[in-house]
Amino acid sequence: MAAIIQTPPQTATSQFLDCDYVGFNDVPRRNFMQEFLEVPAMAAAMALPRQQRMLEVGCGQGIALPPLFKWCKPKRLVGIDIDDRLIQSAQQRLRQRRVAAELYVQDVRKLPFPDQSFDIVIDFGTCYHISHRLKALKEIARVLAAGGIFVYETRINQFLSHPVRSCGRTLPWHLVHNMKFRSWAVMWASRIKVE
C-alpha cells in the first residue's frame, strides 16, 4: 500500500502562521534509533491501544510512522508536517515500507481536521520548538475525541535530545483545562482529553 499525500492548495511552508520553526539536521543514526528503539519503547511504555485513529504532528520524514503502523495497527494513520520537502521524504519512506498513511503539509497550530477526528495524537517534540505552543495544544485537544490520548516527549527527553535548543521551553498545560494527566514514563508522558 502506498502513502496518500494530500497538500491543500496554497500551503507553502512560508504561508503558515508565524512560520518560525527551524528544522533539525537529518541524522541517520538518530532516525534508526527512533524507528527501531524509541517508538516501540514509547508504544509499550504508554500502553497505546490498537486499532485507533492516530495522528503524528511534526512527522518530518515519517520515521515514526512505520513502527506506529506495526505496533499499534491503527484504523487510520495520519502524519502532518509544516515542511513539504519532509512530507515528500515521508511519502517515499512509507512506499518503501508498504505502510498506508495519509500525509499532509500542515501546521499543528491550525489543523485541517474536524473536531474529535483522532483517538491518539503523538508528538515527538514539535510543540516544544514552535511559538504559540498553547495554540498547538488547543488544536491537538480539539481534534482528539473525548477519552483520546495525547503522547508527547517530556522535558527530560527534550533536554537529552536538544540540550541547548530546548533550554527553558515548557508546555503550558495549566492553560489547557480539558487535557488531564494520564501517565509518565521518564522520556514520555501522556494526557487524556476530558469533557
C-alpha positions as protocol buffer text, in pm:
chain_id: "A"
residue {
  index: 1
  type: MET
  ca { x: 0 y: 0 z: 0 }
}
residue {
  index: 2
  type: ALA
  ca { x: 124 y: 345 z: -84 }
}
residue {
  index: 3
  type: ALA
  ca { x: 110 y: 658 z: 121 }
}
residue {
  index: 4
  type: ILE
  ca { x: -150 y: 915 z: 30 }
}
residue {
  index: 5
  type: ILE
  ca { x: -12 y: 1265 z: 18 }
}
residue {
  index: 6
  type: GLN
  ca { x: -257 y: 1549 z: 26 }
}
residue {
  index: 7
  type: THR
  ca { x: -139 y: 1904 z: 8 }
}
residue {
  index: 8
  type: PRO
  ca { x: -419 y: 2161 z: 16 }
}
residue {
  index: 9
  type: PRO
  ca { x: -382 y: 2448 z: -233 }
}
residue {
  index: 10
  type: GLN
  ca { x: -170 y: 2746 z: -127 }
}
residue {
  index: 11
  type: THR
  ca { x: 4 y: 2572 z: 163 }
}
residue {
  index: 12
  type: ALA
  ca { x: 368 y: 2651 z: 102 }
}
residue {
  index: 13
  type: THR
  ca { x: 569 y: 2637 z: 424 }
}
residue {
  index: 14
  type: SER
  ca { x: 617 y: 3015 z: 433 }
}
residue {
  index: 15
  type: GLN
  ca { x: 241 y: 3074 z: 426 }
}
residue {
  index: 16
  type: PHE
  ca { x: 174 y: 2909 z: 762 }
}
residue {
  index: 17
  type: LEU
  ca { x: 109 y: 3119 z: 1064 }
}
residue {
  index: 18
  type: ASP
  ca { x: 411 y: 3283 z: 1210 }
}
residue {
  index: 19
  type: CYS
  ca { x: 641 y: 3029 z: 1046 }
}
residue {
  index: 20
  type: ASP
  ca { x: 929 y: 3042 z: 1292 }
}
residue {
  index: 21
  type: TYR
  ca { x: 1007 y: 2672 z: 1309 }
}
residue {
  index: 22
  type: VAL
  ca { x: 1364 y: 2577 z: 1225 }
}
residue {
  index: 23
  type: GLY
  ca { x: 1408 y: 2215 z: 1124 }
}
residue {
  index: 24
  type: PHE
  ca { x: 1661 y: 1967 z: 1256 }
}
residue {
  index: 25
  type: ASN
  ca { x: 1952 y: 1810 z: 1074 }
}
residue {
  index: 26
  type: ASP
  ca { x: 1897 y: 1465 z: 926 }
}
residue {
  index: 27
  type: VAL
  ca { x: 2095 y: 1221 z: 1142 }
}
residue {
  index: 28
  type: PRO
  ca { x: 2065 y: 863 z: 1010 }
}
residue {
  index: 29
  type: ARG
  ca { x: 2176 y: 707 z: 1341 }
}
residue {
  index: 30
  type: ARG
  ca { x: 1912 y: 907 z: 1528 }
}
residue {
  index: 31
  type: ASN
  ca { x: 1649 y: 806 z: 1271 }
}
residue {
  index: 32
  type: PHE
  ca { x: 1742 y: 439 z: 1311 }
}
residue {
  index: 33
  type: MET
  ca { x: 1720 y: 460 z: 1689 }
}
residue {
  index: 34
  type: GLN
  ca { x: 1382 y: 636 z: 1675 }
}
residue {
  index: 35
  type: GLU
  ca { x: 1232 y: 384 z: 1432 }
}
residue {
  index: 36
  type: PHE
  ca { x: 1359 y: 64 z: 1590 }
}
residue {
  index: 37
  type: LEU
  ca { x: 1403 y: 152 z: 1958 }
}
residue {
  index: 38
  type: GLU
  ca { x: 1228 y: 471 z: 2067 }
}
residue {
  index: 39
  type: VAL
  ca { x: 887 y: 426 z: 1903 }
}
residue {
  index: 40
  type: PRO
  ca { x: 837 y: 62 z: 2011 }
}
residue {
  index: 41
  type: ALA
  ca { x: 951 y: 153 z: 2364 }
}
residue {
  index: 42
  type: MET
  ca { x: 717 y: 452 z: 2373 }
}
residue {
  index: 43
  type: ALA
  ca { x: 419 y: 249 z: 2246 }
}
residue {
  index: 44
  type: ALA
  ca { x: 479 y: -10 z: 2519 }
}
residue {
  index: 45
  type: ALA
  ca { x: 553 y: 240 z: 2799 }
}
residue {
  index: 46
  type: MET
  ca { x: 243 y: 445 z: 2718 }
}
residue {
  index: 47
  type: ALA
  ca { x: 27 y: 132 z: 2674 }
}
residue {
  index: 48
  type: LEU
  ca { x: -110 y: 263 z: 2348 }
}
residue {
  index: 49
  type: PRO
  ca { x: -429 y: 86 z: 2243 }
}
residue {
  index: 50
  type: ARG
  ca { x: -451 y: -71 z: 1898 }
}
residue {
  index: 51
  type: GLN
  ca { x: -698 y: -11 z: 1617 }
}
residue {
  index: 52
  type: GLN
  ca { x: -733 y: 362 z: 1688 }
}
residue {
  index: 53
  type: ARG
  ca { x: -735 y: 673 z: 1469 }
}
residue {
  index: 54
  type: MET
  ca { x: -383 y: 809 z: 1509 }
}
residue {
  index: 55
  type: LEU
  ca { x: -216 y: 1140 z: 1419 }
}
residue {
  index: 56
  type: GLU
  ca { x: 152 y: 1227 z: 1445 }
}
residue {
  index: 57
  type: VAL
  ca { x: 219 y: 1601 z: 1448 }
}
residue {
  index: 58
  type: GLY
  ca { x: 553 y: 1713 z: 1309 }
}
residue {
  index: 59
  type: CYS
  ca { x: 610 y: 1377 z: 1143 }
}
residue {
  index: 60
  type: GLY
  ca { x: 909 y: 1504 z: 943 }
}
residue {
  index: 61
  type: GLN
  ca { x: 1044 y: 1230 z: 717 }
}
residue {
  index: 62
  type: GLY
  ca { x: 795 y: 982 z: 858 }
}
residue {
  index: 63
  type: ILE
  ca { x: 1049 y: 795 z: 1072 }
}
residue {
  index: 64
  type: ALA
  ca { x: 792 y: 705 z: 1340 }
}
residue {
  index: 65
  type: LEU
  ca { x: 503 y: 617 z: 1109 }
}
residue {
  index: 66
  type: PRO
  ca { x: 616 y: 262 z: 1007 }
}
residue {
  index: 67
  type: PRO
  ca { x: 673 y: 145 z: 1368 }
}
residue {
  index: 68
  type: LEU
  ca { x: 346 y: 308 z: 1479 }
}
residue {
  index: 69
  type: PHE
  ca { x: 175 y: 120 z: 1196 }
}
residue {
  index: 70
  type: LYS
  ca { x: 342 y: -206 z: 1303 }
}
residue {
  index: 71
  type: TRP
  ca { x: 295 y: -178 z: 1681 }
}
residue {
  index: 72
  type: CYS
  ca { x: -41 y: -2 z: 1706 }
}
residue {
  index: 73
  type: LYS
  ca { x: -217 y: -129 z: 1391 }
}
residue {
  index: 74
  type: PRO
  ca { x: -419 y: 195 z: 1365 }
}
residue {
  index: 75
  type: LYS
  ca { x: -753 y: 217 z: 1186 }
}
residue {
  index: 76
  type: ARG
  ca { x: -630 y: 543 z: 1040 }
}
residue {
  index: 77
  type: LEU
  ca { x: -273 y: 675 z: 1043 }
}
residue {
  index: 78
  type: VAL
  ca { x: -203 y: 1039 z: 958 }
}
residue {
  index: 79
  type: GLY
  ca { x: 117 y: 1243 z: 962 }
}
residue {
  index: 80
  type: ILE
  ca { x: 146 y: 1619 z: 928 }
}
residue {
  index: 81
  type: ASP
  ca { x: 446 y: 1845 z: 893 }
}
residue {
  index: 82
  type: ILE
  ca { x: 491 y: 2209 z: 802 }
}
residue {
  index: 83
  type: ASP
  ca { x: 778 y: 2130 z: 562 }
}
residue {
  index: 84
  type: ASP
  ca { x: 662 y: 1999 z: 225 }
}
residue {
  index: 85
  type: ARG
  ca { x: 1009 y: 1855 z: 148 }
}
residue {
  index: 86
  type: LEU
  ca { x: 993 y: 1638 z: 460 }
}
residue {
  index: 87
  type: ILE
  ca { x: 645 y: 1520 z: 365 }
}
residue {
  index: 88
  type: GLN
  ca { x: 783 y: 1415 z: 24 }
}
residue {
  index: 89
  type: SER
  ca { x: 1055 y: 1214 z: 202 }
}
residue {
  index: 90
  type: ALA
  ca { x: 793 y: 1060 z: 431 }
}
residue {
  index: 91
  type: GLN
  ca { x: 591 y: 956 z: 128 }
}
residue {
  index: 92
  type: GLN
  ca { x: 893 y: 771 z: -14 }
}
residue {
  index: 93
  type: ARG
  ca { x: 965 y: 602 z: 319 }
}
residue {
  index: 94
  type: LEU
  ca { x: 606 y: 482 z: 353 }
}
residue {
  index: 95
  type: ARG
  ca { x: 603 y: 346 z: -2 }
}
residue {
  index: 96
  type: GLN
  ca { x: 927 y: 155 z: 60 }
}
residue {
  index: 97
  type: ARG
  ca { x: 789 y: 2 z: 379 }
}
residue {
  index: 98
  type: ARG
  ca { x: 439 y: -58 z: 236 }
}
residue {
  index: 99
  type: VAL
  ca { x: 271 y: 147 z: 505 }
}
residue {
  index: 100
  type: ALA
  ca { x: -67 y: 307 z: 435 }
}
residue {
  index: 101
  type: ALA
  ca { x: -92 y: 654 z: 583 }
}
residue {
  index: 102
  type: GLU
  ca { x: -221 y: 996 z: 495 }
}
residue {
  index: 103
  type: LEU
  ca { x: 33 y: 1277 z: 480 }
}
residue {
  index: 104
  type: TYR
  ca { x: -48 y: 1645 z: 489 }
}
residue {
  index: 105
  type: VAL
  ca { x: 157 y: 1963 z: 468 }
}
residue {
  index: 106
  type: GLN
  ca { x: 2 y: 2140 z: 766 }
}
residue {
  index: 107
  type: ASP
  ca { x: 80 y: 2339 z: 1079 }
}
residue {
  index: 108
  type: VAL
  ca { x: -5 y: 2187 z: 1419 }
}
residue {
  index: 109
  type: ARG
  ca { x: -138 y: 2528 z: 1523 }
}
residue {
  index: 110
  type: LYS
  ca { x: -409 y: 2514 z: 1256 }
}
residue {
  index: 111
  type: LEU
  ca { x: -506 y: 2152 z: 1193 }
}
residue {
  index: 112
  type: PRO
  ca { x: -735 y: 2085 z: 895 }
}
residue {
  index: 113
  type: PHE
  ca { x: -933 y: 1809 z: 1069 }
}
residue {
  index: 114
  type: PRO
  ca { x: -1282 y: 1823 z: 1223 }
}
residue {
  index: 115
  type: ASP
  ca { x: -1329 y: 1813 z: 1599 }
}
residue {
  index: 116
  type: GLN
  ca { x: -1274 y: 1469 z: 1757 }
}
residue {
  index: 117
  type: SER
  ca { x: -1112 y: 1317 z: 1446 }
}
residue {
  index: 118
  type: PHE
  ca { x: -847 y: 1115 z: 1635 }
}
residue {
  index: 119
  type: ASP
  ca { x: -818 y: 880 z: 1932 }
}
residue {
  index: 120
  type: ILE
  ca { x: -441 y: 923 z: 1970 }
}
residue {
  index: 121
  type: VAL
  ca { x: -214 y: 1216 z: 1884 }
}
residue {
  index: 122
  type: ILE
  ca { x: 163 y: 1177 z: 1914 }
}
residue {
  index: 123
  type: ASP
  ca { x: 428 y: 1450 z: 1924 }
}
residue {
  index: 124
  type: PHE
  ca { x: 798 y: 1372 z: 1924 }
}
residue {
  index: 125
  type: GLY
  ca { x: 893 y: 1723 z: 2033 }
}
residue {
  index: 126
  type: THR
  ca { x: 735 y: 1958 z: 1778 }
}
residue {
  index: 127
  type: CYS
  ca { x: 533 y: 2152 z: 2035 }
}
residue {
  index: 128
  type: TYR
  ca { x: 848 y: 2245 z: 2225 }
}
residue {
  index: 129
  type: HIS
  ca { x: 1006 y: 2404 z: 1918 }
}
residue {
  index: 130
  type: ILE
  ca { x: 740 y: 2639 z: 1787 }
}
residue {
  index: 131
  type: SER
  ca { x: 598 y: 2969 z: 1902 }
}
residue {
  index: 132
  type: HIS
  ca { x: 237 y: 2980 z: 2017 }
}
residue {
  index: 133
  type: ARG
  ca { x: 263 y: 2642 z: 2189 }
}
residue {
  index: 134
  type: LEU
  ca { x: -71 y: 2699 z: 2359 }
}
residue {
  index: 135
  type: LYS
  ca { x: -241 y: 2732 z: 2021 }
}
residue {
  index: 136
  type: ALA
  ca { x: -89 y: 2397 z: 1916 }
}
residue {
  index: 137
  type: LEU
  ca { x: -201 y: 2222 z: 2234 }
}
residue {
  index: 138
  type: LYS
  ca { x: -554 y: 2358 z: 2199 }
}
residue {
  index: 139
  type: GLU
  ca { x: -569 y: 2236 z: 1839 }
}
residue {
  index: 140
  type: ILE
  ca { x: -449 y: 1892 z: 1947 }
}
residue {
  index: 141
  type: ALA
  ca { x: -716 y: 1886 z: 2218 }
}
residue {
  index: 142
  type: ARG
  ca { x: -978 y: 1993 z: 1964 }
}
residue {
  index: 143
  type: VAL
  ca { x: -906 y: 1708 z: 1720 }
}
residue {
  index: 144
  type: LEU
  ca { x: -887 y: 1447 z: 1997 }
}
residue {
  index: 145
  type: ALA
  ca { x: -1204 y: 1252 z: 2074 }
}
residue {
  index: 146
  type: ALA
  ca { x: -1328 y: 1250 z: 2433 }
}
residue {
  index: 147
  type: GLY
  ca { x: -1111 y: 998 z: 2616 }
}
residue {
  index: 148
  type: GLY
  ca { x: -844 y: 1041 z: 2347 }
}
residue {
  index: 149
  type: ILE
  ca { x: -475 y: 1026 z: 2436 }
}
residue {
  index: 150
  type: PHE
  ca { x: -201 y: 1278 z: 2361 }
}
residue {
  index: 151
  type: VAL
  ca { x: 151 y: 1135 z: 2393 }
}
residue {
  index: 152
  type: TYR
  ca { x: 445 y: 1375 z: 2399 }
}
residue {
  index: 153
  type: GLU
  ca { x: 811 y: 1390 z: 2492 }
}
residue {
  index: 154
  type: THR
  ca { x: 895 y: 1507 z: 2842 }
}
residue {
  index: 155
  type: ARG
  ca { x: 1133 y: 1791 z: 2919 }
}
residue {
  index: 156
  type: ILE
  ca { x: 1390 y: 1528 z: 3019 }
}
residue {
  index: 157
  type: ASN
  ca { x: 1368 y: 1375 z: 2671 }
}
residue {
  index: 158
  type: GLN
  ca { x: 1395 y: 1718 z: 2512 }
}
residue {
  index: 159
  type: PHE
  ca { x: 1697 y: 1808 z: 2724 }
}
residue {
  index: 160
  type: LEU
  ca { x: 1877 y: 1487 z: 2631 }
}
residue {
  index: 161
  type: SER
  ca { x: 1793 y: 1525 z: 2261 }
}
residue {
  index: 162
  type: HIS
  ca { x: 1840 y: 1901 z: 2224 }
}
residue {
  index: 163
  type: PRO
  ca { x: 2010 y: 2042 z: 2536 }
}
residue {
  index: 164
  type: VAL
  ca { x: 2068 y: 2394 z: 2402 }
}
residue {
  index: 165
  type: ARG
  ca { x: 1766 y: 2440 z: 2181 }
}
residue {
  index: 166
  type: SER
  ca { x: 1512 y: 2315 z: 2434 }
}
residue {
  index: 167
  type: CYS
  ca { x: 1654 y: 2504 z: 2732 }
}
residue {
  index: 168
  type: GLY
  ca { x: 1372 y: 2667 z: 2928 }
}
residue {
  index: 169
  type: ARG
  ca { x: 1098 y: 2550 z: 2695 }
}
residue {
  index: 170
  type: THR
  ca { x: 784 y: 2413 z: 2858 }
}
residue {
  index: 171
  type: LEU
  ca { x: 432 y: 2325 z: 2755 }
}
residue {
  index: 172
  type: PRO
  ca { x: 160 y: 2543 z: 2916 }
}
residue {
  index: 173
  type: TRP
  ca { x: -60 y: 2262 z: 3047 }
}
residue {
  index: 174
  type: HIS
  ca { x: -210 y: 2484 z: 3317 }
}
residue {
  index: 175
  type: LEU
  ca { x: -398 y: 2666 z: 3036 }
}
residue {
  index: 176
  type: VAL
  ca { x: -536 y: 2355 z: 2864 }
}
residue {
  index: 177
  type: HIS
  ca { x: -813 y: 2256 z: 3103 }
}
residue {
  index: 178
  type: ASN
  ca { x: -960 y: 1963 z: 2911 }
}
residue {
  index: 179
  type: MET
  ca { x: -633 y: 1765 z: 2896 }
}
residue {
  index: 180
  type: LYS
  ca { x: -569 y: 1578 z: 3220 }
}
residue {
  index: 181
  type: PHE
  ca { x: -253 y: 1393 z: 3315 }
}
residue {
  index: 182
  type: ARG
  ca { x: -265 y: 1021 z: 3229 }
}
residue {
  index: 183
  type: SER
  ca { x: 84 y: 867 z: 3265 }
}
residue {
  index: 184
  type: TRP
  ca { x: 456 y: 939 z: 3277 }
}
residue {
  index: 185
  type: ALA
  ca { x: 749 y: 718 z: 3176 }
}
residue {
  index: 186
  type: VAL
  ca { x: 1058 y: 941 z: 3214 }
}
residue {
  index: 187
  type: MET
  ca { x: 1103 y: 1009 z: 2840 }
}
residue {
  index: 188
  type: TRP
  ca { x: 733 y: 1034 z: 2751 }
}
residue {
  index: 189
  type: ALA
  ca { x: 413 y: 1146 z: 2913 }
}
residue {
  index: 190
  type: SER
  ca { x: 50 y: 1132 z: 2814 }
}
residue {
  index: 191
  type: ARG
  ca { x: -266 y: 1329 z: 2874 }
}
residue {
  index: 192
  type: ILE
  ca { x: -627 y: 1228 z: 2824 }
}
residue {
  index: 193
  type: LYS
  ca { x: -900 y: 1452 z: 2690 }
}
residue {
  index: 194
  type: VAL
  ca { x: -1190 y: 1501 z: 2926 }
}
residue {
  index: 195
  type: GLU
  ca { x: -1518 y: 1677 z: 2854 }
}
